[in-house]
């Protein structure tokens, strides 16, 4: 009887492990933004407060065992993340790339140390995260590009239109001079003939 009970518990445990593994695989499949952090020792209350702070800003913090994480990553395109899962780690995920917000929050949390992350299927180390954080927003860069292009296009258009106007006025001036010369030349010749 004891063997049967332990067998049921074992099956239940295997089912829970497989469910957890499916959850991790789903998480990896949908999240283009994933940061691996190492939390320093802190009270459960502080850990809960940090998790809520991430959630309030649209980021989700998960904690899975490293064995599950390594198993979930094996044989996938994200297999290079396995070395980060040695000690106790947490994962911060989001469906959007909120690296600037993530780094601002982590600066306020000395207990959580970012090890690296994955953004748009590219592995990033902590120095890479700092470099990307310093870059301006994509909307700002697009606005600057549009203004630069429109300024240069505007100057070029003005120059081209102005050059055509100058050429036209020069040609008209020459035509008027020629017509005056022709008319004055004809009147002089007409006077000489008479």
Buried (B, 14 or more C-beta within 10 A) or exposed (E): EEEEEEEEEEEEEEEEBEEBBEBBBEBBEEBBBBBBBBBEEBEEEBBEEBBEBBEEEEBBBBEBBBEBBBBBBEEEEBEEBBEBBEEEBBBBBBEEBBBBBBBEBBEEBEBBBBBBBBBEEEBBEBEBBEEBBEEEEEEEEEEEEEEEEEEEEEEEEEEEEEEEEEEEEEEEEEEEEEEEEEEEEEEEEEEEEE
